[in-house]
Amino acid sequence: MGLVLDIVRSVPRTADANGVPVASEGAVPRSLGMSRAALASHGFDGKAGQTLVVPVASGPTLIAVGIGKPSELSAAVLRNAAAAFLRAAGKRAHLTTSLADVEGVDARTAAQAVVEGVGLANYRYVGLKNDKTGSPASTLSLIVGQARAASARVGADRAAVITEAACLARELANTPPAYLTARMMADKAAELGAATGLTVEVFNRDQLVEMGCGGIVGVNAGSVEPPRMVRLSYTPKNPNGHVVLVGKGVMYDSGGISLKPSDAFHIVMKMDMSGAAAVLATMSTLKALKCKTAVTGYLMCTDNMPSGSALKLGDVLTMRNGKTVEIHNTDAEGRLILADGLSLAAESKPDAIVDIATLTGAVLGALGEKIAGVLGNNQGWVDQVRAAGTRADEPTWQLPLAREYRKLLDSNVADMRNIGGPYAGTITASLFLDEFTAGVPWAHIDMAGTMKVDSDDAWLAKGATGYGTRLLIELVTNFAPIS
C-alpha cells in the first residue's frame, strides 16, 4: 500500500497536511479558524467530497474535507472524502486526519473506509517509467479519541491488508503483456501463495490436456506462450463452509482468428486477466484476515492469439466435464477457459462458486463503466454477492439468467456453441457458464465495464481498478450458509 499507518490523539509534529471533516450543516470545527460563511465565500459548503486548502502561518496545511449531511454519512462517503483529501494534499507526504473520528459511523468501519480511501487513491502505476516518483503520501495518522482508538486500529489494520491486495490486482492488470505472461502469473501466484499461507498447485499444458481441459488448451492453441492453471487453497481450522473462486486470466486477448479491431479498447486487452488478478489478490489476504471459510481459487491463464495453429471457427472443443462446444467466435474465449475452471470447481462439491471475468462487451453497453453485472443460479448466493459489493462500494446489478435464451446456444454438431447471437450477450454467456456448474450455487460477475478508469476518480486511480478484489474479500470473509 505504501503507507505507514498510525492511530494518534492529536496532530503529529511531522504532519504536512491535516484533513478536517466539515459537514454541510452544523458547527464548523474550530481548528479551521473559519466560519461557515467564510468557507462559503470560497465556494466550500461541506458537500461530500469537496475540499478546500486553508492557508496557515505555520504547521501543517489545513484541508477542509466535506462529508455532506450527518444523516447521510456512511462508509462510502468517508472513503470518497478520504480520497479527496489525499488528492487535495498534492505531494505532501505526511498526512493526518480526524475523518475516522466522526459521529455516525462506528470506529472500525470509519477507520477502514478512511484508510482504504487514502490508500487506494494514493496508488500510482510506475511500471517502466524512468520517473519512479510513484505514490505521493508515505504516512497516514488517524486522529481518534480514546474511546474509539482500539476499534479504529482493528479497522485500519484490516484496510491495510485489503488495500494492498486491491493495489496488487491493479498492478498486475496494468502490467504490459510481455512482462506478465501466463507462466509469470503462475510464478507470481506461487511466490505470493507461499508468503501468505496458501497451498499452490500449478498445471502446465500437458497436464491440462491430460485433465481434459479442452477450453483453456483450445484457446491457447494460437500462442507461443503456454497456458497455466493455478489452484490456490486456503483451509482454516473448522471452516464454516467452502467457496470456490474462478478468475478469467486471458493475459492478452487479440480475439484470435476473430481478430479485434485495432482501437483504444484493444490496447487495454492486457487487462483481460483482471478477474484472475482479483482472485489471486483476494486469496493473498485470507490468512491475515483470519477468514473462517475454506476458499479455493482457480486462475485460468492463457493468451488468445491468431496464428497458423490457432482455434478456428467451426472447431469443436471438449470441456473438462465432457460437454462439447462448437466455436462460432474465437473472441468469445473467456467462457471457454472458465468452463474448465467451473467444471473443476463443481467437482469438489463446494457450498458455492463465484467466477469473475472481463467477459462481455454487452455488459458495458448495458451497465456502463461503474457497475458490474451479476447473474447466477441461486438467488440467496447472488444476494450475498450483491451485498458484498455494496459494502465494498464496488457496485453490481443483477441481470436475469433467462433460460428461454438457452436455445440460442444450440449447435448442429456439438452440445452447444460458444455464442448466442447479437442480443443479450451477457445473459447467453452466463447461460453457457451455467452448463458447467453441476447445479452448485453459483454467481457470475461480469466486470468488463469496471476493469479500468481513464482518469482519477475518487479512490480509483487512472488505469486498472482492481475491481472485484474488495468485493470478493467481503464475500468470503462474511460467507453465510446458503439455504
C-alpha positions, 0 to 999 in steps of 0.5 A: 500500500505504501503507507505507514499507518498510525492511530494518534490523539492529536496532530503529529509534529511531522504532519504536512497536511491535516484533513478536517471533516466539515459537514454541510450543516452544523458547527464548523470545527474550530481548528479551521479558524473559519466560519461557515460563511467564510468557507462559503465565500470560497465556494466550500459548503461541506458537500461530500467530497469537496475540499478546500486548502486553508492557508496557515502561518505555520504547521501543517496545511489545513484541508477542509474535507466535506462529508455532506449531511450527518444523516447521510454519512456512511462508509462510502462517503468517508472513503470518497472524502478520504480520497479527496483529501489525499488528492487535495494534499498534492505531494505532501507526504505526511498526512493526518486526519480526524475523518475516522473520528466522526459521529455516525459511523462506528470506529472500525468501519470509519477507520477502514473506509478512511484508510482504504480511501487514502490508500487506494487513491494514493496508488500510482502505476510506475511500471517502466517509467524512468520517473519512479516518483510513484505514490505521493503520501508515505504516512497516514495518522488517524486522529481518534479519541480514546474511546474509539482508538482500539476499534479504529486500529482493528479497522485500519489494520484490516484496510491495510491488508485489503488495500494492498491486495486491491493495489496488487490486482491493479498492478498486475492488470496494468502490467504490459503483456510481455512482462506478465505472461501466463507462466509469470502469473503462475510464478507470481501466484506461487511466490505470493501463495507461499508468503501468505499461507496458501497451498499452490498447485500449478498445471502446465499444458500437458497436464491440462490436456491430460485433465481434459481441459479442452477450453483453456488448451483450445484457446491457447492453441494460437500462442507461443506462450503456454497456458497455466492453471493455478489452484490456490487453497486456503483451509482454516481450522473448522471452516464454516463452509467452502467457496470456490473462486474462478478468475478469467486470466486471458493475459492478452486477448487479440480475439484470435482468428476473430481478430479485434479491431485495432482501437483504444479498447484493444490496447487495454486487452492486457487487462483481460486477466483482471478477474484472475488478478482479483482472485489471486489478490483476494486469496493473498489476504485470507490468512491475515484476515483470519477468514473462517471459510475454506476458499479455493481459487482457480486462475485460468491463464492463457493468451488468445492469439491468431496464428497458423495453429490457432482455434478456428471457427467451426472447431469443436472443443471438449470441456473438462466435464465432457460437454462439447462446444462448437466455436462460432467466435474465437473472441468469445474465449473467456467462457471457454477457459472458465468452463474448465475452471467451473467444471473443476470447481463443481467437482469438489462439491463446494457450498458455492462458486463465484467466477469473475471475468472481463467477459462481455462487451454487452455488459458495458453497453448495458451497465456502463463503466461503474457497475458490474453485472451479476447473474447466477443460479441461486438467488440467496448466493447472488444476494450475498454477492450483491451485498458484498459489493455494496459494502465494498462500494464496488457496485453490481446489478443483477441481470436475469439468467433467462433460460428461454435464451438457452436455445440460442446456444444450440449447435448442429454438431456439438452440445452447444456453441460458444455464442448466442447471437447479437442480443443479450450477450451477457445473459447467453454467456452466463447461460453457457457458464451455467452448463458447467456448474453441476447445479452448485450455487453459483454467481457470475460477475461480469466486470468488463465495464469496471476493469479500468478508469481513464482518469482519477476518480475518487479512490480509483486511480487512472488505469486498472481498478482492481475491481472485484478484489474488495468485493470478493474479500467481503464475500468470503470473509462474511460467507453465510450458509446458503439455504 
